[in-house]
């Protein structure tokens, strides 16, 4: 089993204030309120 198959279904939780990393994969905001002082561009969300 390769690394990508092992990571399938893995969920990482990060704060929106932390910078995006290439290893993050899809970034989805799951909070009800938009975080203060964070633009959509800065959050780099994919969904």
Residue pairs with C-beta under 8 A, 6 or more apart in sequence:
12 24
12 25
14 24
14 27
16 29
16 31
16 35
16 38
16 43
17 35
17 38
20 27
20 44
26 46
26 47
27 43
27 44
27 45
27 46
27 47
28 45
28 46
28 47
29 43
29 45
35 43
